[in-house]
Amino acid sequence: MDEKPTLFVCHGDEGGPKVHPCRRVQEAMQAAGIEYDKVIAAHGSPIPFLRKGSRDELREATGDTKLPTLKLADGAVLKHSREILTWVRRQGSEARSEAPAEP
């Protein structure tokens, strides 16, 4: 993959609670050594009527307003943290299977 995937997260991403999906996804990608571009796509509450601002740009880029969302270089969009974490684990297992065996 030549291009980096783009990870869309909320504003509390790395500073949020350890259980926050946006933080967990970023930590998993960093631990796996996956480079990515990050876009802070929303501020405020996940509850639409309590939100500050709009998620129109997020919807335009990904087709949805859910966070976190990962857009892969091929245009595929992974919309939930579980789906993203599964993809991250798969990348790690693929990299291990492609690595040359040590003598």
C-alpha positions as a printed Julia matrix, in Angstrom:
103×3 Matrix{Float64}:
   0.0     0.0    0.0
   1.66    3.23  -1.15
  -0.7     5.7    0.5
  -1.43    5.92   4.2
  -4.95    5.3    5.46
  -6.83    8.22   7.01
  -8.21    7.85  10.53
 -11.1    10.11  11.47
 -11.42   10.63  15.24
 -13.09   12.97  17.7
 -11.3    15.78  19.5
 -10.7    13.74  22.67
  -8.73   11.14  20.75
  -5.37   10.61  22.49
  -6.23   12.48  25.68
  -9.49   10.7   26.29
 -10.17    7.76  28.57
  -8.3     4.54  27.73
 -11.61    2.85  26.89
 -12.56    5.53  24.34
 -12.79    3.95  20.85
 -10.87    6.76  19.13
  -7.97    6.36  21.56
  -7.96    2.54  21.44
  -7.81    2.5   17.64
  -4.93    4.97  17.54
  -2.97    3.07  20.18
  -3.47   -0.2   18.28
  -2.34    1.32  14.98
   0.73    2.87  16.62
   1.61   -0.39  18.38
   1.32   -2.23  15.04
   3.57    0.33  13.35
   0.88    1.41  10.9
   1.41    4.93   9.61
  -1.76    6.93   9.06
  -3.05   10.43   8.54
  -5.33   11.66  11.31
  -8.3    13.99  10.91
 -10.07   15.33  13.97
 -13.54   15.19  12.5
 -15.78   16.19  15.38
 -15.97   18.14  18.59
 -18.37   17.63  21.41
 -20.89   14.95  22.14
 -21.65   11.89  20.01
 -25.32   12.72  20.62
 -26.33   14.79  17.58
 -28.38   17.49  19.31
 -25.6    18.11  21.9
 -22.84   18.33  19.27
 -20.89   21.44  18.42
 -20.59   21.99  14.69
 -21.43   19.67  11.86
 -20.15   16.34  10.66
 -21.0    17.12   7.03
 -17.33   16.91   5.95
 -16.99   13.55   7.69
 -20.12   12.26   5.9
 -18.76   13.55   2.58
 -15.39   11.82   3.11
 -16.67    8.52   4.53
 -20.4     8.24   3.87
 -21.27    8.31   7.58
 -20.9    10.37  10.74
 -19.68    7.63  13.09
 -16.27    7.86  14.77
 -13.72    6.43  14.67
 -13.69    5.73  10.95
 -10.75    4.53   8.88
 -10.58    5.24   5.16
  -8.09    2.97   3.42
  -5.95    3.99   0.46
  -8.16    1.92  -1.87
 -11.22    3.93  -0.77
 -12.71    1.24   1.5
 -14.19    2.65   4.71
 -14.15    0.86   8.08
 -16.78    2.51  10.28
 -16.57    1.05  13.78
 -13.7     0.52  16.22
 -14.16   -3.27  16.24
 -13.89   -3.39  12.46
 -10.83   -1.13  12.52
  -9.15   -3.16  15.29
  -9.78   -6.37  13.33
  -8.14   -4.77  10.28
  -5.15   -3.67  12.42
  -4.68   -7.22  13.76
  -4.9    -8.59  10.22
  -2.16   -6.18   9.08
   0.12   -7.48  11.83
  -0.52  -11.12  10.95
   0.0   -10.45   7.23
   3.29   -8.68   7.93
   4.51  -11.61  10.05
   3.56  -14.14   7.37
   5.4   -12.11   4.69
   8.57  -11.7    6.73
  11.47  -13.92   5.66
  12.17  -16.81   7.98
  15.27  -16.45  10.1
  17.91  -19.16   9.62
